Structure formats: C-alpha cells, structure tokens
C-alpha cells in the first residue's frame, strides 16, 4: 500500500506543479504582463490531452482519498500517459508556430527585396531565394516541418546582405516615340532613371558613341540600349525594358 501511496502522491505532486506553472502563465497573460504568450498559454491549458489528464488526476485523487489505491494508481498512470501526449502535442504546436513565423519572416524579406529591385540587381540570389520560399510552402503543406523551417531560414540568409537601398536600372531599352515618347529628355525624367529631365545630357555623354548621329542628341532609335551612369552613388544594375 505504501508503494501505491507514494506513486500516487508523486504523480499528484508532478501534476499540481505543472498546472500551477501553467496557471501562473495564464494569469500573467490575463493581467497584460506578456500579451504575446496568449496563444501559447491557450495551447498549453486547453488541449484535449491535458484536459483528459486533469479529469483522470481528479479521479485518482478522489480514489486515493477514499482508500481505493488500486483505482488511484490506475487513474494516475493513465493520467501520466495523457500528460505525455499533451507534451507531445504542445511540442508539435510550438514547432508549427516556429515554422509559420519563419515562413512569414521569409515572405516579408522576399517582398522587401523585390521592392528594392533585387530581381534586376541580384537576379540569381533573388531567384534562389524564391525557390527556397516555394520549397518552404510546399514542405509546410505536407507537414514536413523540418524542411519548411530550414528552407525559410535559407531565404532570410540569402537576402540578409542585400543593401538597404533600391537597385535602379543600369541600362534602358529605348521604345518607340509613340506612345512612350522616348527621348533623352523624357527618359532622364523617369523616376527609375534620374527623375529629372534636365539630366538628359548625362545620358547623352554616356551613350553618344551609340547614337546613329553622335552629334544629334535628339535622335535615339527603338531597341537601343542606353547606359545609365550613377550620379549620386545609387546602385544600378540590370536593364529597364
């Protein structure tokens, strides 16, 4: 009987310690001490396995109080089984949460890189990052959490060293006069070029040797590729079509 008694008491002590810690976490969340814990605490305290664990431990406690030690041990051992199932469930949910956060961060970084002109300035790096992001989404859809998390982290690592300034076009493909009205004046005025038509002479000097009539800055032909020099230290790469 003493063996039963100590076994049940040990299981009850373990359970009460676990619940006390979780309850304290829930109280902190309700008091606004750490709102970010709300989702985690809710998962801890309301999963089906832990609820069944609570029910069984209460039966074990009741049976022990009534001197029904065999029943108490049976309930306590079953309660421990459900406690382990609860631990596995929580670990899985935490892993899923971690992966979802990594994928969200990777998606944000990928969107940022696209807005900064990475597809034009760093096409190989950007394409590799896009491939890893696609792999992360695919792995998540198949519940392959390890691959999903690792692929998402690869996206962030690949894009981590990109400069925090936009990559502007280093070249420009001349289009027709109608309707684009491409001339050095209008090209220089485009936001991606200089945003200032008065800078047309920079384009002219850089591309004079390419013009059909080098002494005539007004004559540019469709499908010519003009070089766009940097004038303020801006990063320029790729072609604007």
N, C-alpha and C positions, 0 to 999 in steps of 0.2 A: 504493500500500500504506500510505503514511503517513496518507492520509485515512481509510482503514479503521481503522487503528490508533487514531487519535485519537478517532474516532467511538465505537468500542467501549470505549476507556478512559473516555471521558466518560460513556457510559451506565452502565458498571460503577460509576464513582465516584458518580453520582447514586443508583443503586440501593443501594449499600452505605451511603451517608449516610442514606437513607430507612429502611433496615432497622435501622441502628444506633440511630436515634432511637426507632423503634417498640419495639425490643428493650429499650431503657432504660426506656421507659414500662411495658412488661410486667414488667420486673424490679422497678420501684418498686411496682407493684400487688401482686406476689407477696410483697414484703417488708413489706406492710401500710402503706406510706407514704401511699397515697391509695386506699382501697378503692373509692371512687366511680368510679374510672377503669376498673374491671374490665370492664364491659360495652363501653365504648368501645374499650378496648385489644383485647378479643377480636374486635370487629368489624374493627379495623384489621389484625390479624395473621392472621385465619383466613378471610377472604372468598375465594371461588373465583378471583377475578381476580388477586389478589395472589399466591395460591399458584401460579397458572399463570405469572405474571410471574417468580416465583422459579425455576420449572423452566426457563423459557426463558433466563433470565440465566445459569443454570448451564451450559446448553448453549453459550451464547455464549462464556462464559469458557473452557470446555473446547475449543471450536473455535479460539479465539484462541490458546490455549496450544499447540495442535497446528499452528499456522500456516495454518489454514483460514479465511482472513479473510473471504471471501465469505459462508461459512456463519455466521461470527461476527456479521457485520453483519446478516444476515437474522434471526438469532435475537434480536439486540439490538433491532432495530427492532420486531419482534413483541412483545418484552418490554415496550418502551415503550408500545406500544398497550394492552397489558393493564394497565400501570401507570396509564394514563389512565382505563381502565374501572374500575379499583379506586378511583381518586379519585372518580369519579362515583358509584360505589356507596356509598362512605363518606359523601359529601356528602348523598346521599339518606337514608341511615340516620340521620345526625345530624339532618337536618330532621324525619324522622319522630319521633325521640326528643324533639326540642324541642316538637313539636306535641302529642305524648302527655302530656308534662309540663305543658304549658299547659292542656290539657283536664282533666287530673287536678286542677290547682290551681283551675280554674274550677268543677269539680264540688264540691270541698271548700268553696269560698266560697259556692256556692249552697246547699249543705246547712246551712252555718253560718247563712246569712241566714234560711233557713226556720225553723230552731230559735229564732232570735232574734225571730220574729214578723213578719218583713218582708212576708209575703203580706198580713197585716192592716194593718200600719202604713204600708207603702210599696208598695201593690199594683201600681201602674203600673211602678215601677222593677223590682220583682221579676219581673213578667210579661215585661218586655222582656229581662231577663237570662236567663230561662228560654228565651225564643225564640232568643236568640243561642246558648245552650248546645245546644239542639236542632239549630241550624244547624251548629254545630261538629261534632257527632256525625255528622250527615248528610254533611257535606263529607269527613270522615275516611273514612267508609265508601266514598266514591267516589274516595278518594286525591287529593282536592283539598286539598293540604296548606296552601297559602297561605290559602284561605278558612277552613279549620279553625282554623288558628292565630290569625287575625285575629278570628274570632268568639269564640274562647275568651278572648282578651285583652279583648274588649268586655265579657264577663261580669264579669271582675275589675274593670275600670274602673267599670262601673255600680254595683257593690256596694262599692267601695272606701271610700266616705264614710259608709256606714251606721254609726250609733253602736254602740259596743261594750256595749250593754245591751239587754235584751229589750224588745220593744214589747208592752205589755199592752193588753187591750181598753179602749177608751174608752167603750163602751156595752155593755149586756147585754140580750138578748132574754129576757123572762120566759116561763118554761114553766109547765106545769100543776103543781098541787100534788102530783099523783101521776103518775109515780113520782119526779119530780125534787125534790118538796117545796120549790119555790121560794118563799122569803120573804126579806125583807131580811136577817134573821139568817143564813140559810143561804147566801144569795148573797154576803154580805160575807166569809163563811168560805172561799169558794172560793180556791184558790191564785192563780188568774189575776186575782182581784179584789183582796182585801186579805189573804187568808189568816188573817183574824181576825174571827170573828163579832161581836165587841164593837164593830166599826167600823160596824155597821148604821146608826147614827144619821147618819153622813156621807152614806150613800146616801139616807136619809130626807130630810135637809135639802136635798140637791141635787135631789131629784125630788118633793118634797112637792106642787108645783103640778100634777104629772101624775097623782097618785093620785085614784081615784074619790071617796075621802073623805079630803081632805088632813089631817084631824086624826087619822086612823087609820093608823098605820104598818104595821099587820098586814094590810091589805087591798091586795094587788097582784094584778093580773089578767094572765092569759096574753096574750102578744103585746105587752105593754107594753115599751117600750124605755127602760131606765134609763140615765142618765148616770153615769159613774164618775169622780169627781174624783181627781186625783193628790194623794197625801198625803205622799209622800217624794221628790218630784221625779222620779218614774218617768215614762217616756214612755208615753203612752196614745193609741191610735188604733184605729179600726175597731170592729166590733161582734162580740161573742161570742154565738154562737147556740146 
